[in-house]
Amino acid sequence: MKRPIKDKNTFSGIWKNMDERPPVYLDYNATTPVAPEVLEAMLPYLREEFGNPSSSHGPGNRAAQAVAQSREQVAALIGARGDEVVFTGCATEANNLALLGVARALDGTRRHLVVSAIEHPAVMEPARHLESLGWSVTVAPVDRHGMVSVGEVVRSLRPDTALVSVMHANNEVGTIQPVAEIARQARARGVLVHTDAAQSAGKVAIDVDELGVDLLTLAGHKFYATKGVGALYVRAGTPVTRILHGADQEHGLRPGTENVPAIVGIGVAARLACERLPAAAARLRELRDRLHAKLAEAIQELQLNGHPEQRLPNTLHVSFPGVTGRALLRASASSVAASLGSACHSEHDAVSGVLAAMGIEALRASGAVRLSVGAMTTQDDVDRAAAGLVAAWRQCRREA
């Protein structure tokens, strides 16, 4: 058998075999490859430009300037000001800072939190932690498409409500939430609003003023930067207190020496996203719909999960009839790399909490698979993945 060779011209440098092509990567909602421009921008800060941005000498000043430039680039992606962007180690940390930081800042004057039933664990777990400290937490339901009801959120608001946290787009089914209307209603009542936009940044346009949110979370590795870097937008004047103790980096909200190479990377990734939207979104939507059409043509009982229109342009969440999603992905592993749902808990066999919240019955939920396309995906990839999934489904049905 011939040894695999590395094709340096591919976007992510994936290993390719001279005899057999690698599986088509359809798990961009879990993570993305690092864009070549991002890597090139990072390399100097991993080599010669290694200064600490808190140092006052030349290398430190250059590092500080690089961080400041990235702050402006990330701010431009979401329509914010640079001084409203706080860099973190990941989106989970940003979500924790948003929820727990607001809770600390309000110092017990308000102790009620509203979250949606489909939040990522990075929001749900801090909410549960606050509940263990005596806070009241209301979980707003979603409809069969995975969309949060504005009316339900508004009805749950109380005089002691401190914060509403509703994700911008769901990481599993892709449904885009009515965050702007929720924020308008909540802020009119003096309630702060946070949205986790980790999954939507770089795929759809985001403007913090149009959304009307006070806090917004980003994850670098979801839009072609590296893992290990995130950001929290904090609208000027929003009461937030640090949850880690140390020096005064990041406007005093996130102590610790900044990860300069990763911050440079997320800045470049943000710039690229600004430049490529909305053309990139249109291309992703075309690929997603092509994949859906090919699967639906071959599998008549295939069912779409999530909103048919108001969802991320790259996300296709479908239930395959008569098989389990896990068995399907195992059978198609040589042709497709995808996941059942959130990568953070994809190893468990239990029905996804998101699908359960949507009221999807257990049998349909057990056959669900999340397919997400991205910048590297081609029409040939889509056609090959569809053929592989259909063949695997037929194999699973024969073996059932």
Secondary structure, DSSP 8 states (H G I E B T S, - for coil): ----EE-TTSSS--EE-SSS---EE-BTTT-----HHHHHHHHHHHTT----TT--SHHHHHHHHHHHHHHHHHHHHHT--GGGEEEESSHHHHHHHHHHHHHHHHTTS--EEEEETT--HHHHHHHHHHHHTT-EEEEE-B-TTS-B-HHHHHHH--TTEEEEE--SB-TTT-BB--HHHHHHHHHTTT-EEEEE-TTTBTTB---HHHHT-SEEEEEGGGTTS-SS-EEEEE-TT-----SS-SS-TGGGTS-S---HHHHHHHHHHHHHHHHHTTHHHHHHHHHHHHHHHHHHHH-TT-EEES-SSSB-TTEEEEE-TTS-HHHHHHHTTTTEE-BSS-GGGTT--S--HHHHHTT--HHHHHTEEEEE--TT--HHHHHHHHHHHHHHHHHHHHH-
